[in-house]
């Protein structure tokens, strides 16, 4: 079993503190969901885990199987088994989807142990078929001209091909219609197992209708303030965050205070 552990994490952006002591432990074979109002630090947590240079960790730790993640460069974190599906995936002109994926896979393998070309093609074709992606997506430049739904499916294609220990999915449901949501959710569910753990960041219960989380956490004002099972997400959908503010005695932030 693998474990991604976050303890007392404080993160600043340009001198403003966004995360104010986040504690979270994710084991393989678990899917966790983080929900919360806009501006409460959910995406900051995702970026801090993967080492975006704009996000300064001022206190706390992140460890992967006991190894200090904060001491790793971004590429080292990826090779160690961390994966981030971004809310707004980047477009890269001149690099095809297939070339990007094969290079990324080989970067995680030892020299001389590169993935065989035909084996790569067979696996790529099978995963693209599962995600109902057109064949020409493999030869198109990475995310260039992709619709929002195509970009999100492509993130899940990368997830399935790279097979990380832990994935952080930042609003993977954003902008998806019902068919694309079903397909993306199936791709994530296919990954469930002893060798994989996942943190899903989402605003909406609708994604969790397709992917039942083992644990749900609510983040408000830079902290995890409440945790529970899948029923907590349904309660939030029904009652909203104002109910939770009242229950926990937390003053809602103003627009000026939010990150």
N, C-alpha and C positions, 0 to 999 in steps of 0.2 A: 504493500500500500504506500502511496505517495501522499505527502501533505504539503499544502501551501499555507503558511501561517503568517498572519499580520498582527503585530502587537503595538499598541500605543502610537499609531502612525499619525504624524503631523506633517502637513504639506502646505507650502506657500507658493503663490504665483505672484511674482513681482512685488514681494514684500507683504502680500495680503494672505493671511492664514485661511485656508479653505478646509482642510481636514484637521480635526481637533482631537485626535485620539481614537483612531479606528482600530477595533479588535475583530479579527475574523479568522476562522480556521476552516479550510476546505480540504477534505480528503478525496482521494480518487474514488470513483463510483458514487459520487455525490453531485447533484446539481443544486446550486444555490442561486437565488434570485435576490437582487437588491432593487428596492423601489424607493421612491421619495419625490418630493416636489422638485421643480426646476431649480437649478442653482445651489443644490445642497451638497455637491461634491462627488456625485456618483462617477462622472467621467474623469474627474481628477484622480480618483482612486485607480481607475483603469490605466491612466497614463503613468501614474507613479509606479505601478507594478511593472510596467514595461520599460520605464526609465526615460521618458521624454525629458529632454534637458530643461524645458521651461518650468518643470514642476520640481521644486526644491524640497526634499525631505529634510525636515529640521529636527525630528525626533522619531523614535520608534524603529521597528525592524520588520523586514520581510524576509522570510526564509522558505526555501524549497528543499524538502527532505534534509533540513538542518543546515543547508548551505546558505550563506548570506547573499541574497539577491541584490541588495543595494551596492555590493562591491563589484557586480558584474556590469559589463557594457551591454548595450541593447542586443547586439548579435549574440553575446554569450547567454543572455536570458532566453533567447529563442532556441539556441542549441541545447540549453538545459531542459527545455520542455515547456516553455511558456508561449502563449499565442494570444494575440489581440485582434479581434475583428472590430475594425474602427467604425465609428458612427458615420464618418464621411471618408470612404476609401479614396486613396490617391490615384490619379491617372498617370501612367508612365508611357510616353510615346517611344516607339522603337523597340519595345520589349514585348514579345508575345506572351500570352497567358501561359502557354505550354513551356516556353523557355524559362519564364520566371519560376514556375513550379518545380521544374526539374533542377534548376540551379539551387533553389531553396532546400529541396530534399537532399541533394548531394552535399550541401554545406553542413548538414547535420551528420554526415557519414564520414568514415575514415577514408583517407586517400587510398585508391585502389579498390574501394568497396562501393563505387558509384552505382546507382540504380540502373539496371540494364534498360536500354532504350525500349525494347518491345514490351518488357514488363511494365515500364512506366506508361506507355501508350495504352495498354490494356486496362490498367488501373484507372487512368484518366478517363477513358471512354466509359467505363462502368460507372464511375462517380458522376460524370456529366449526365449520363442517362438517368440515374437516380434523381438528380436535381432538375431533370427535364430542361437541360440547357442545349441550345442548338450546337451542332458540331463545329460551326465556324467560330465559336467562342474561344476555342483552343488557339486559333491562329490570329485572333484579333489582338491589338495592343492592349496591355493591361488596363482595364477599366475605361479605356478611351471610347467615348460615345456610348457607354453602357447606360441603360436606364437605371433608376434607383433600385428597382427590383433585381435587375441583372447584377448590379454591384453586390447586393447582399447575398445572392446565390453564389457569386464568385468567392465571397469571403468564406462561405461554408464549404465550397469546393476546396479551397486552400486548407481549411481545417481538416477535411477528410483525407487529403493527400499527405499532409505533414504529420498528422497523428501526434499532437502534443500531449504532454501529461495533463496540462491545465489550460483551459481556454477562458478568456475574458471576452464576452460578447457585449459590446456597447451599443445598446438600442438597435439590435439586429432586426427588430420588427418595424423600425421606423419607415414609413412610406410604402409598406407592402400591402397589396390587395389581398383578399382572402385566399386566392389560389397560391400566390407566392408565399404567403404566411404558412400555409399547409406544407408546401414543399420544403421551405427552409427548416421548419420544425421537424419534419421527418429526417432531414439530414443530421440535425443535432441529436435527435433521439437514437439514430443509428450508431452514434458514437458512444452511447452509454455503456459502461462496463468497468471492470476492475482496474483498467489502465488509464482511465480518463476521469477528470473532474472538471467542473464548469461553473463559472460565475456569470450569470446573465443580468445585465442592467436593463431595466425596462420601466416604462411608465404605466403599462397597461396590463390588465388581467388577460386580455385576449390571447397574448402569446402563451400564457401559462395555462390556457385551456387545452393547448396542444402539447406543451412540455410541462409535466407535473414536477415541480421542484421538491427536493427533499427538505430544503430549508428556505425560508423567506425572511429577509432582513429589511427593515425600514431605516433609511438614513435621513436625518434632519439636522440641519445646521452643522454639518461636518462630522457627525457621529452616528453610529448605529444605535438607535434608541429602543428598538423592539425587534425581537426575532420570534419566529414561529414556524408552523408548517404551511402547506399550500392554502389552508383555510384563511390564513392572515391576509393573503393577497385578495381573496374574495371579499373579505370584510372591508379592506381598503377601497375596493371598487364600489362597494355598496355605500360606505359612509364617508369616504374622502379623507383627506389629510387633516382637515379642521378637527375632525373627531379625535384624531390621535394627539394633536396639539392640546386639546382640552383634557384628554385622559392623562397625559403625562405632565401637564402644567407647563408646556413650552410656549413661549410667546412667538407667534409667527414672525418671520423676518420681513422687513420691508424690501421693496425692489432695489433700494440703494445698498442694502446690506448683502444681497445675494451675489454669489459669484457667477 
